[in-house]
Amino acid sequence: MLPAPDAQGIYTFPTDLMTAHLNWQEETATRKAKAPVLEVTAPHSGTHYVIEERRPAGRPVVVIEPNHDDFALSASGLFLTRPRPLTVITVFSRSLSVHPALEAAYPTVEAVSTLREREGAETLRPFGAAQHLLGHKDAAPPYRAYDPLRLEKITEELRSLLAGHPDAELLAPAAVTRHPDHLLVHEAARRLGCRWFFEDLAFWSTYALTGCDQHLFRVRTGTSLAPELADITDVLLDKVTLLHLHGSQMHPAAKMYRPIRHAWTVAEDRPGTPNRAGPAYAERFYRQETS
């Protein structure tokens, strides 16, 4: 049974989620699966997990993510549910960003970047996905607007990579967050013809849209982006497994309830779902409206 972060669960959801995930791990390790079960390892903690390998089918997808954890946080549930051939391009693959409790263990850009590269690669194994790293350094606080010349450079680098994937559908961040890396990647993807965007979660400390973020997002996009929801209830605990692999950001592990709590809110806000039977979880995407 999946926990729900409402009523009594508003207080116990983090613990309830971890218990449900532990039970799911035990079941996955022992049940007869439809596909091979992979053992994956969290690079920071060395903890082993199991997850069913996906069998991609259909039109290929190229995901353009700003940082190594953006695909896992914001869009992995959809592709766990409906696997497609994946290529993930990570734009800002050099970073000094880890949870403050881990900064002493990973004190340099090289140490952090190596760790996060391993985390990203391990996360993509169940999808059989390819990955390209552009090697740019992410923005550091205090944040400022991105450099237009950097946008031009990254757009051309992405254009060169995408030439090798002429039949792929593009997926990029919607840039609901105000993080300059996300805003830059969103604009670059639009210039390259992207019309499908994921609701990017990584930069929200509470994994909820603040009023100012919502306002600025509406100012930037108007009515041009139509929201669509992907039900990830059936794969929720596999998504939690993927989040465990990003220990440099999801620390301590119990705090990964935040993006899962957001997925519950997304599903709860869907029209026609009041008083539904049992909890449900969803990811939000956006489509560019055609004129």
C-alpha positions as CSV (number, residue, x, y, z in Angstrom):
1,M,0.0,0.0,0.0
2,L,1.2,3.5,-0.9
3,P,1.1,6.1,1.9
4,A,-0.8,9.3,1.4
5,P,0.4,12.6,2.9
6,D,-3.0,13.8,4.1
7,A,-5.2,13.4,7.2
8,Q,-3.1,11.5,9.7
9,G,-0.3,10.9,7.1
10,I,0.6,14.6,7.1
11,Y,2.8,13.8,10.1
12,T,4.1,10.3,9.2
13,F,4.5,10.5,5.4
14,P,8.3,10.6,5.3
15,T,8.6,7.5,7.5
16,D,5.6,5.8,5.8
17,L,7.2,6.3,2.4
18,M,10.5,4.9,3.4
19,T,8.8,1.8,4.9
20,A,6.7,1.3,1.8
21,H,9.9,1.6,-0.3
22,L,11.7,-1.0,1.8
23,N,8.9,-3.4,1.5
24,W,8.8,-2.8,-2.3
25,Q,12.6,-3.5,-2.5
26,E,12.1,-6.9,-0.7
27,E,9.2,-7.8,-3.0
28,T,11.1,-6.8,-6.2
29,A,14.1,-8.9,-5.1
30,T,12.0,-12.0,-4.6
31,R,9.1,-11.9,-7.0
32,K,9.1,-13.3,-10.6
33,A,9.4,-10.1,-12.7
34,K,8.3,-9.5,-16.3
35,A,11.7,-8.2,-17.1
36,P,15.2,-8.6,-15.7
37,V,15.8,-7.1,-12.2
38,L,18.9,-4.9,-12.0
39,E,21.0,-4.2,-9.0
40,V,21.9,-0.5,-8.9
41,T,24.2,1.2,-6.4
42,A,23.9,4.7,-4.8
43,P,27.4,6.2,-5.5
44,H,27.6,8.2,-2.3
45,S,26.4,5.7,0.2
46,G,27.3,2.5,-1.6
47,T,23.8,1.1,-0.8
48,H,22.4,-1.4,-3.2
49,Y,18.8,-1.3,-4.6
50,V,16.9,-3.4,-7.1
51,I,14.7,-2.2,-9.9
52,E,13.0,-3.9,-12.9
53,E,14.7,-3.1,-16.2
54,R,12.6,-1.3,-18.7
55,R,12.0,-2.3,-22.3
56,P,11.9,0.9,-24.5
57,A,9.6,1.0,-27.5
58,G,8.3,3.7,-29.8
59,R,9.7,7.0,-31.0
60,P,13.0,8.0,-29.4
61,V,13.2,10.9,-26.9
62,V,16.1,13.2,-26.2
63,V,15.8,14.8,-22.8
64,I,17.8,18.0,-22.2
65,E,18.3,18.4,-18.4
66,P,20.2,21.3,-16.8
67,N,21.8,19.1,-14.0
68,H,22.3,15.4,-13.3
69,D,19.2,14.9,-11.1
70,D,16.6,16.9,-13.1
71,F,15.4,14.0,-15.2
72,A,15.0,11.7,-12.2
73,L,13.2,14.3,-10.1
74,S,10.8,15.6,-12.7
75,A,10.2,13.2,-15.5
76,S,11.5,9.7,-14.7
77,G,8.0,8.4,-13.6
78,L,6.6,8.9,-17.1
79,F,9.3,6.8,-18.7
80,L,9.2,4.1,-16.0
81,T,5.5,3.8,-16.9
82,R,5.9,4.1,-20.7
83,P,9.5,3.4,-21.6
84,R,10.9,4.9,-24.8
85,P,14.4,4.9,-26.3
86,L,16.1,7.6,-24.3
87,T,19.1,9.9,-24.7
88,V,19.8,12.4,-21.9
89,I,21.9,15.5,-22.5
90,T,23.2,17.0,-19.2
91,V,24.2,20.6,-19.9
92,F,25.7,21.7,-16.6
93,S,27.6,18.6,-15.7
94,R,30.3,20.4,-13.6
95,S,29.2,21.5,-10.2
96,L,30.2,22.2,-6.6
97,S,26.6,21.6,-5.4
98,V,26.0,18.9,-2.8
99,H,24.0,18.9,0.4
100,P,25.8,21.0,3.0
101,A,26.3,18.0,5.2
102,L,28.4,16.4,2.5
103,E,30.6,19.4,1.6
104,A,33.6,18.3,3.6
105,A,33.6,14.9,1.9
106,Y,33.4,16.5,-1.6
107,P,35.2,19.8,-1.4
108,T,36.1,20.4,-5.0
109,V,34.4,20.8,-8.4
110,E,36.2,17.7,-9.6
111,A,35.0,15.6,-6.6
112,V,31.4,16.8,-6.8
113,S,31.2,16.5,-10.6
114,T,32.6,12.9,-10.6
115,L,30.1,11.9,-7.9
116,R,27.1,13.5,-9.7
117,E,28.2,12.0,-13.0
118,R,28.2,8.5,-11.4
119,E,24.8,9.2,-9.9
120,G,23.3,10.3,-13.2
121,A,24.8,7.3,-15.1
122,E,23.5,4.8,-12.5
123,T,20.0,6.4,-12.6
124,L,19.8,5.9,-16.4
125,R,20.7,2.2,-16.3
126,P,17.2,0.9,-15.9
127,F,16.1,2.8,-18.9
128,G,19.0,1.6,-21.1
129,A,19.5,5.3,-21.9
130,A,22.5,7.0,-23.5
131,Q,23.9,10.2,-22.0
132,H,25.9,13.1,-23.2
133,L,27.7,15.6,-20.9
134,L,28.2,19.1,-22.2
135,G,30.7,19.9,-19.4
136,H,29.4,23.4,-18.4
137,K,29.7,24.6,-14.8
138,D,26.4,25.3,-13.1
139,A,25.5,28.8,-11.8
140,A,26.6,29.6,-8.2
141,P,24.8,31.8,-5.8
142,P,24.1,34.7,-5.6
143,Y,22.2,34.0,-8.8
144,R,22.1,36.4,-11.7
145,A,20.5,36.3,-15.2
146,Y,22.4,34.0,-17.5
147,D,24.9,35.4,-20.1
148,P,23.3,35.7,-23.6
149,L,26.6,34.7,-25.1
150,R,26.6,31.5,-23.1
151,L,23.0,30.8,-24.3
152,E,24.2,31.1,-27.9
153,K,27.2,28.7,-27.3
154,I,25.1,26.1,-25.5
155,T,22.4,26.3,-28.2
156,E,24.9,25.5,-30.9
157,E,26.4,22.7,-28.9
158,L,22.9,21.2,-28.5
159,R,22.1,21.7,-32.1
160,S,25.2,19.7,-33.1
161,L,24.3,16.8,-30.8
162,L,20.6,16.8,-31.9
163,A,21.7,16.5,-35.6
164,G,22.5,12.8,-34.7
165,H,18.9,12.3,-33.5
166,P,16.7,13.6,-36.4
167,D,13.7,11.5,-35.5
168,A,13.7,12.1,-31.7
169,E,11.1,14.0,-29.8
170,L,12.6,16.7,-27.5
171,L,11.8,17.1,-23.8
172,A,13.3,20.0,-21.8
173,P,12.6,21.9,-18.5
174,A,9.6,24.2,-18.4
175,A,11.7,26.6,-16.2
176,V,8.9,27.0,-13.6
177,T,11.9,27.5,-11.3
178,R,13.8,30.8,-11.5
179,H,17.2,29.1,-11.5
180,P,19.3,30.6,-14.3
181,D,20.5,27.2,-15.6
182,H,16.9,26.1,-16.1
183,L,15.9,29.3,-17.7
184,L,18.8,29.1,-20.1
185,V,18.2,25.4,-21.1
186,H,14.5,26.1,-21.6
187,E,15.2,29.0,-24.0
188,A,17.9,27.0,-25.9
189,A,15.4,24.1,-26.2
190,R,12.7,26.3,-27.6
191,R,15.1,27.7,-30.2
192,L,15.8,24.1,-31.3
193,G,12.2,23.4,-31.8
194,C,11.3,21.7,-28.5
195,R,7.5,21.8,-27.7
196,W,7.3,19.4,-24.8
197,F,8.5,20.4,-21.3
198,F,8.7,18.8,-17.8
199,E,7.8,20.7,-14.6
200,D,11.2,21.1,-13.1
201,L,11.3,20.4,-9.4
202,A,15.0,20.4,-8.4
203,F,15.4,24.0,-7.3
204,W,12.4,24.3,-4.9
205,S,13.6,23.8,-1.4
206,T,10.1,22.7,-0.4
207,Y,9.2,21.0,-3.7
208,A,6.1,23.2,-4.1
209,L,5.4,26.1,-6.4
210,T,5.6,29.4,-4.5
211,G,3.3,32.2,-5.5
212,C,6.0,34.3,-7.0
213,D,7.3,31.4,-9.1
214,Q,3.8,30.8,-10.4
215,H,3.4,34.5,-11.2
216,L,6.8,34.7,-13.1
217,F,6.1,31.5,-14.9
218,R,2.8,32.8,-16.2
219,V,4.4,36.1,-17.2
220,R,7.0,34.3,-19.2
221,T,4.7,31.8,-20.9
222,G,1.2,33.2,-20.8
223,T,-1.2,30.7,-22.2
224,S,1.3,29.2,-24.6
225,L,2.0,26.0,-22.6
226,A,-0.9,23.6,-21.9
227,P,-0.4,21.4,-18.8
228,E,-0.8,17.6,-19.0
229,L,-0.5,15.0,-16.2
230,A,1.2,11.6,-16.3
231,D,-0.1,9.1,-13.7
232,I,3.0,7.6,-12.0
233,T,1.2,5.8,-9.1
234,D,2.1,2.3,-10.3
235,V,5.8,3.2,-10.6
236,L,6.1,5.5,-7.6
237,L,8.3,3.3,-5.5
238,D,10.7,2.6,-8.5
239,K,11.0,6.4,-8.8
240,V,11.9,6.5,-5.1
241,T,14.7,4.0,-5.9
242,L,16.0,6.4,-8.5
243,L,16.0,9.3,-6.1
244,H,18.0,7.2,-3.6
245,L,20.8,7.1,-6.2
246,H,21.1,10.9,-6.1
247,G,22.4,10.9,-2.5
248,S,24.5,14.1,-3.0
249,Q,21.2,16.0,-3.3
250,M,18.6,13.8,-1.6
251,H,20.2,14.0,1.9
252,P,19.2,12.8,4.4
253,A,17.2,10.2,2.4
254,A,14.0,10.8,4.3
255,K,13.8,14.2,2.7
256,M,13.0,12.7,-0.7
257,Y,9.4,12.7,0.5
258,R,9.3,16.3,-0.8
259,P,9.2,15.6,-4.5
260,I,6.9,12.6,-3.9
261,R,4.6,14.8,-1.8
262,H,4.5,17.2,-4.8
263,A,3.5,14.4,-7.1
264,W,0.6,13.6,-4.8
265,T,-0.5,17.3,-4.9
266,V,-0.3,17.3,-8.7
267,A,-2.6,14.3,-8.9
268,E,-4.9,15.7,-6.2
269,D,-5.3,18.9,-8.1
270,R,-6.5,17.0,-11.2
271,P,-10.1,17.8,-12.0
272,G,-12.5,15.0,-11.2
273,T,-10.4,13.3,-8.5
274,P,-12.0,14.3,-5.2
275,N,-12.9,11.5,-2.9
276,R,-11.0,9.0,-5.1
277,A,-10.2,5.5,-3.8
278,G,-6.7,5.4,-2.5
279,P,-3.7,7.7,-3.1
280,A,-2.5,8.6,-6.6
281,Y,0.6,10.4,-7.8
282,A,1.4,12.3,-11.0
283,E,4.1,14.3,-12.9
284,R,3.2,17.5,-14.7
285,F,4.3,18.3,-18.2
286,Y,3.5,21.1,-20.6
287,R,2.9,21.2,-24.4
288,Q,3.5,24.2,-26.6
289,E,0.2,25.3,-28.0
290,T,0.3,25.4,-31.8
291,S,-1.0,28.4,-33.6
